[in-house]
Structures are given as structure tokens and as C-alpha cells.
Amino acid sequence: MTETLETHTEGHPESKESLTHFGFKDVKAGEKAGKVADVFHSVAAKYDIMNDLMSFGVHRLWKRLTIESSGVRAGHKVLDIAGGTGDLTMQFSKRVGEAGQVVLADINASMLNVGRDRLLDKGYGNNIEFVQANAECLPFPDNHFNCVSIAFGLRNVTDKDKALASMARVLKPGGRLLVLEFSKPTNAVISELYDKYSFKALPFMGKLVTNDSESYQYLAESIRMHPDQETLKSMMEKAGLVNCRYQNMTSGVVALHSGIKP
């Protein structure tokens, strides 16, 4: 069993004076990671419950489609970034088998600990490694993984271009990057209903379940600030990936982007 918890969260002093967004607010780039960390420290214990409530359980289907699109098979090495409570890691672990390896990486210690405890309690861990890491400066060798995934985490990253380049770097040639993230609805009626739900129902549910409405207000705002489908596709191409494409789910509320390292 590989049960390690390493810490690789180097800062980036060069970016501290520039501004970025934290939800709808402008903050110093060097402060965003800490603010995001506070959000996930607050919600970690009830994260899975809230996922089911917020998505009416549909997040499980989004993640299943991500796994099925991965091309992962026995013996592969997989990196699950922002892996949180381990939904994707668990499925990847089954696919790669004893000869493979899955790394669950998350910048947030609270989320990583919840994920590790959950997976070990369910009998997983023989082929899983747990690493606390920043997506912008991944502590892994070049050309190392057959697949890299990040589900509902990219919108929280301060420098998304830097993170995508880091993910591309650690992929093997021919390896696949999968980005599952909230996106822009393609239907005007759905978009209007989604806005009302996001800004009224989500904070209310967050208050009831986690006693924290502000974190779920941030969630709604961070989704609106995330690049749309075509912009994210272009960013992946800029990172050096090819055959970049996306699949809209639930009328574009969520999109699965994929790209291949040449």
C-alpha cells in the first residue's frame, strides 16, 4: 500500500502584485489560493453531501462519462488533480489495477484528508498515492502520466494557463488531459433558471447543510468567471495539446474538455 502525504505548495512571488478574481471580487493573485483554501476547509466534511444535493445526483453521471472518455486501462499511470474526496480516483484505481498507479492530488489538506480516509475505508489504496500539490507547479517528472484529470477544480486555480501547461508537461506523449468543469449553458431558458438556482438556492442549501452560505456564493460566482467552452479549448491548445474538443453535458451547465499531448 502506498499511503504518503507529501507537500509541494510553493508560492509564486512574481505574481503576488497582479490581480485576479475570487468570485466577483478582484484580489491580489498571491492571495487567491489562501481564500480558496478557506472555502474548502470550511466545506470539506460535507462536500459529498452537498454535491449530491446541488446536482440532484447528476454529478455522478458527469464523472462516469469522464472516466469512460479517459481511455485508461490496466497498468496506466493517472493523475487526478483537485481530486478532493476521490470519486474519480476510485474509478481510475479499478481501471489501472495492481500494475498501475493513481495519484490523488489536491492543494487543500482538508479535502485531501477526507479523500484519503474515504478511499482507505472503502479498501482502496494499494495503487493510490496521496499528494498535496499546486496544479501550477506539479511535483512530477516530465512525460510521466498516461492520463491527467481535473474535475471541478480548474476554476479555482489562480493561473489557469500555467496550470494547463504544467498538466501537459507531466503527460506522456499520446497521453490525455481531461477537464470536467462547470461551463456556459447553451440554452437561454436553462441559463436563466440556472442563474436563479445558483445565486438563491445554492447559498441557502450551503447555510442549512454546512452553516456556510458564503462559500456557496463563491461557488456560483466562480462558475460565472470561468472561461467558456471555446475559450478553454483555445487555452488547452495554447498549452501544447492537440485534438482538443469538448462535450457539453446538461445543456452546457457542465462541459468535458479533452486534449492529447503530441
C-alpha positions as a printed Julia matrix, in Angstrom:
262×3 Matrix{Float64}:
   0.0    0.0     0.0
   1.26   3.44   -0.9
  -0.01   5.89    1.7
   2.09   9.02    1.5
   1.1   12.62    2.0
   3.65  14.94    0.51
   3.5   18.71    0.43
   4.52  20.72   -2.61
   2.81  24.11   -2.42
   5.49  26.57   -3.39
   4.33  30.14   -3.77
   4.82  32.33   -6.78
   6.18  35.68   -5.56
   6.34  37.03   -9.06
   2.54  37.03   -9.36
   1.63  38.48   -5.96
   1.19  42.06   -7.11
  -1.04  41.24  -10.08
  -4.8   40.96   -9.65
  -7.09  38.02  -10.28
 -10.71  37.24   -9.48
 -12.07  35.5    -6.41
 -15.67  35.06   -7.41
 -16.77  38.53   -8.49
 -14.11  40.27   -6.38
 -10.65  41.36   -7.52
  -7.87  40.16   -5.2
  -4.1   40.01   -5.35
  -3.07  36.87   -7.22
  -0.94  35.76   -4.3
  -3.97  35.83   -2.0
  -6.4   33.75   -4.08
  -5.05  30.3    -3.15
  -5.47  31.08    0.55
  -9.02  32.33    0.06
  -9.95  29.25   -1.97
  -8.33  27.09    0.72
 -10.56  28.69    3.36
 -13.62  27.82    1.28
 -12.7   24.15    1.02
 -11.5   23.84    4.63
 -15.0   25.02    5.55
 -16.97  22.62    3.33
 -14.72  19.52    3.21
 -16.65  17.45    5.76
 -19.98  17.9     3.93
 -18.59  18.15    0.4
 -20.05  14.88   -0.91
 -23.48  15.53    0.6
 -23.6   18.98   -0.97
 -22.51  17.63   -4.37
 -25.46  15.25   -4.38
 -27.88  17.94   -3.23
 -26.66  20.66   -5.6
 -26.64  18.49   -8.72
 -29.55  16.2    -7.74
 -27.02  13.37   -8.07
 -26.23  14.15  -11.72
 -22.57  14.83  -10.88
 -22.14  11.05  -10.71
 -23.19  10.75  -14.37
 -20.83  13.59  -15.39
 -17.95  11.81  -13.66
 -18.86   8.41  -15.13
 -18.75   9.87  -18.63
 -15.36  11.39  -17.81
 -13.98   8.01  -16.78
 -15.39   6.37  -19.91
 -13.72   9.05  -22.07
 -10.33   8.63  -20.42
  -9.01   5.63  -22.34
  -7.39   4.47  -19.08
  -6.6    0.78  -18.87
  -4.62  -1.71  -16.79
  -1.07  -0.66  -15.99
  -1.59   3.05  -16.7
  -0.44   5.91  -14.5
  -3.12   8.52  -13.78
  -3.0   11.9   -12.04
  -6.3   13.14  -10.57
  -5.74  16.83   -9.76
  -8.07  18.58   -7.32
  -9.21  15.04   -6.65
 -10.91  16.03   -3.41
 -12.92  13.2    -1.91
 -11.75  10.74   -4.53
 -14.72   9.99   -6.82
 -12.59   9.83   -9.98
  -9.59   8.34   -8.19
 -11.69   5.41   -7.03
 -12.81   4.57  -10.55
  -9.36   5.09  -12.04
  -7.93   2.76   -9.37
 -10.24  -0.01  -10.55
  -9.22   0.5   -14.18
  -5.44   0.61  -13.76
  -5.31  -2.44  -11.47
  -2.4   -3.63   -9.38
   0.12  -2.89  -12.13
  -0.99   0.74  -12.43
  -0.88   3.81  -10.22
  -3.25   6.67   -9.46
  -2.12   9.86   -7.74
  -4.83  11.82   -5.95
  -3.51  15.38   -5.72
  -5.16  18.36   -4.08
  -3.81  21.68   -2.86
  -6.22  21.62    0.09
  -5.15  19.46    3.03
  -8.69  19.15    4.43
 -10.09  17.84    1.15
  -7.11  15.53    0.66
  -7.52  14.04    4.12
 -11.23  13.45    3.59
 -10.48  11.76    0.27
  -7.71   9.61    1.7
  -9.81   8.46    4.66
 -12.76   7.7     2.41
 -10.74   5.63   -0.06
  -8.85   3.7     2.6
 -12.08   2.98    4.49
 -13.51   1.5     1.28
 -10.48  -0.76    0.84
  -8.67   1.26   -1.83
  -5.07   2.38   -1.55
  -2.84  -0.39   -2.89
  -2.31   1.53   -6.12
  -3.09   5.06   -4.89
  -0.73   7.79   -3.75
  -1.91  10.96   -1.99
  -0.01  14.18   -2.69
  -0.74  17.75   -1.63
   0.24  19.81   -4.65
  -0.4   23.04   -6.52
  -1.67  22.49  -10.08
   0.5   25.36  -11.32
   3.75  23.64  -10.32
   3.12  19.9   -10.27
   5.93  17.99   -8.49
   6.13  15.14  -11.01
   8.57  14.26  -13.81
   8.01  15.2   -17.44
   6.2   12.64  -19.61
   5.05  10.56  -16.63
   1.27  10.0   -16.76
  -0.97   8.36  -19.33
  -3.9   10.49  -18.22
  -4.37  13.65  -16.17
  -7.82  14.7   -14.95
  -9.11  17.74  -13.11
 -12.79  17.78  -12.16
 -14.41  20.97  -10.87
 -11.05  22.36   -9.84
  -9.65  24.44  -12.69
 -11.9   27.42  -11.98
 -10.29  27.74   -8.54
  -6.74  27.9    -9.92
  -5.12  31.33   -9.92
  -3.13  31.0   -13.17
  -5.06  28.6   -15.39
  -2.63  28.86  -18.32
   0.26  27.93  -16.05
  -1.7   25.01  -14.63
  -2.65  23.67  -18.06
   0.99  23.89  -19.15
   2.04  22.02  -16.01
  -0.51  19.28  -16.69
   0.66  18.98  -20.3
   4.27  18.72  -19.15
   3.65  15.68  -16.93
   1.64  13.83  -19.59
   3.34  11.19  -21.69
   3.24  11.73  -25.46
  -0.12  10.39  -26.54
  -1.49  10.96  -23.03
  -4.85  12.61  -22.46
  -5.86  15.62  -20.36
  -9.48  15.7   -19.17
 -11.03  18.86  -17.73
 -14.52  18.45  -16.27
 -15.88  21.82  -15.22
 -18.97  23.97  -14.95
 -19.38  25.95  -18.14
 -21.8   28.17  -20.06
 -25.34  26.86  -20.74
 -26.22  26.72  -24.42
 -29.95  27.25  -23.88
 -31.24  30.7   -22.86
 -34.08  29.32  -20.73
 -31.75  26.89  -18.96
 -29.25  29.71  -18.43
 -31.84  31.93  -16.74
 -33.11  29.14  -14.5
 -29.53  28.15  -13.67
 -28.67  31.7   -12.6
 -31.66  31.87  -10.26
 -30.84  28.46   -8.82
 -27.14  29.26   -8.39
 -27.5   32.59   -6.63
 -30.53  31.81   -4.48
 -30.76  28.07   -3.81
 -27.06  27.19   -3.52
 -26.17  29.67   -0.75
 -29.39  28.69    1.07
 -28.5   24.97    0.93
 -24.95  25.77    1.98
 -26.26  27.6     5.03
 -28.55  24.7     6.0
 -26.08  21.86    5.45
 -22.67  23.37    6.21
 -23.65  26.56    8.06
 -21.7   28.4     5.37
 -23.6   30.34    2.72
 -20.61  32.47    1.67
 -18.63  29.52    0.31
 -21.51  28.55   -1.95
 -21.97  32.16   -3.03
 -18.32  32.0    -4.09
 -19.04  28.75   -5.94
 -21.78  30.39   -8.0
 -19.59  33.42   -8.74
 -16.53  31.34   -9.64
 -18.56  29.4   -12.21
 -19.6   32.65  -13.91
 -15.98  33.84  -14.06
 -14.67  30.59  -15.6
 -13.79  30.64  -19.34
 -16.49  29.44  -21.71
 -16.16  26.26  -23.76
 -14.36  27.73  -26.77
 -12.03  29.87  -24.65
 -10.94  26.89  -22.55
 -10.41  24.83  -25.7
  -8.1   27.56  -27.02
  -6.22  27.67  -23.71
  -5.59  23.92  -23.92
  -4.27  24.32  -27.46
  -2.01  27.13  -26.25
  -0.64  24.69  -23.63
   0.53  22.47  -26.48
  -2.26  19.92  -26.61
  -3.8   18.71  -29.87
  -7.16  17.23  -30.89
  -8.76  19.47  -28.27
 -12.51  19.15  -28.07
 -15.37  19.38  -25.61
 -18.64  17.66  -24.88
 -21.47  19.65  -23.32
 -23.48  17.96  -20.6
 -26.84  19.08  -19.19
 -27.18  21.79  -21.88
 -23.7   23.15  -21.23
 -24.07  23.57  -17.48
 -21.02  21.3   -17.42
 -18.51  20.56  -20.19
 -15.88  17.87  -20.51
 -12.79  19.1   -22.39
 -10.1   16.74  -23.64
  -6.76  17.13  -25.36
  -3.84  14.92  -26.35
  -0.13  15.55  -25.81
   1.62  15.18  -29.2
